[in-house]
Amino acid sequence: MSGWWRTSIEMSEFLSALHQHAFLQTALLAGLLASLGCGVMGPFVVVKRIAFMAGGIAHSVLGGMGVALYYGADPLLGAVLAAIFAALLIGIIRLRWEAQEDTLIGAVWAIGMAVGILFIAKTPGYATDLMSFLFGNILLVPSREIWFMAGLDLILVLAVTLFYRQLLAVTFDEEFARLRGLPVDVVYLMLLCLVAVTVVLLIQVVGLILVIALLTLPAAIAGHFIHSLAGMMVVATLLGSLFTSLGLAISYGPDLPAGPTMILLAGGLYVLSALLSRHLVRRRALRRATAS
Amino acid sequence: MKSPASEPQGGPAILVEDLSFSYGESLVLEHLDLQIAVGEFVGLVGPNAGGKSTLLRLILGLLEPQAGRIQVLGRAPRLARRQIGYVPQFPGFPRDFPISVEQMVIMGRLGGGALFGWYRAADRAAVQVALEEVEAADLAKRRIGTLSGGQLQRVLLARALVAAPEILVLDEPTANIDQRTEGDVFELLAALNQRLTILLVSHDIAFVSQYVGRVACLNRTLVCHGTSAVTAELIQQLYGGHVRMVAHQH
């Protein structure tokens, strides 16, 4: 009972602080914008089973951020360019050298990070905390980046709305899509570029190490109970919003890092959801067997 | 039962001339000639690794010939793809994909119409017609993961038919279904042969020859003949060993 009491006090403190502090409002908004991105693109990553590729894209982003910092440019712009470059490189590797896919993606992953660390280390007057790139810090998202994140969300939603049929077809059955005359390679590379944009959105919130968790867990939980890709997008967006907002609220009082708190919430619910989904499948099978 | 369109009529639907193809050092097809007329129902039989699936992939334009040429409806295979309905042996999608039967079948309408946006009413109507034709209209809302082997086969056939193709190509369409359903599928194909040219790959030479107009036997090279000419000697030559021929009816 005292635990519940303490939690409710912390929640009311958070709500009161949210009302007073602009940086918290910005953080909450950043979480919601990131949730929209992970909700729209996460289901593609989960059903297409390209989480490893998304991981490669996420980690190679550090290279772009490091180079941008070194030359005094906006690290977020460097992140977007690096993410798109990595997505195209990884996509072309997968399309042309399928046999060595894992090794080559691993190489892009590691080389990107190495480039980033070298450039960050050599950046004159370097003051940025490397940890905030790796683990993110939602409380430090500048308000001008909210517009940037909203712009990336708009790109994602527009692209998925306009090309939903093509994206779904290539995600579902590449060979059949090719037989219907679709430019499968182009659509596939577009899918990876959209994943890259989502990765940049999420890096703001949870950092590049934890991006994959927020990209996949809400969609995977949705996939346990929802049986259409569009439905998964809606539920994953709602779940992402819940994890980022609740994670922010829970971490605020005891001054915990917000990103890992969000991921632990998502991970905990994923485990529960997987167990429940397995139980429901077994129960349905048993009911069917006894009814026949 | 022989299909009414078993005799060749008009120009070729599929023309293969002096075709050779190899994967690296392994020669899969060698100096192969095959002509399938519009309206024919041809069964392609042969041993495993005899080149059947490779020939299908070449006809579908998924592979490029290394020597010789292929024409489908008078054009290069890549340009004629949308006129071909294809039913694969192994579906290229996971069975747990979150998609319903009607969402899957409507993908057969891709490639025509507008580049942007969603499917139109005409596409949804065509899905209904295709599902009814394969007697699977009641499955429209079902998830693909809940279908039996026979039901999935019918749905794959509906996906191949939904864009009104001129040629139907099927790779081992009865490999994963029971014998009774197999008979139903062949009856359905015989009916579709009234308006479509059909090329079907099968391992069951005896069963196939009851339905098709012509059997093409493939083991790297090709021997083409009518169903009446399927003899023990030919099967022995094709499969490269002693075989026992058993006549059976289903």
Interface residues (C-beta under 8 A of the other chain):
Chain A: P43 V47 L162 F163 Y164 R165 Q166 L168 A169 F172 D173 E174 E175 F176 A177 R178 L179 R180 G181 L182 G223 I226 H227 S228 L229 G231 M232
Chain B: L60 G61 L62 R81 R82 I84 Y86 P88 P91 G92 F93 P94 F97 P98 I99 S100 Q103 M104 M107 G108 L110 G111 F116 G117 W118 Y119 R143 R159 A163
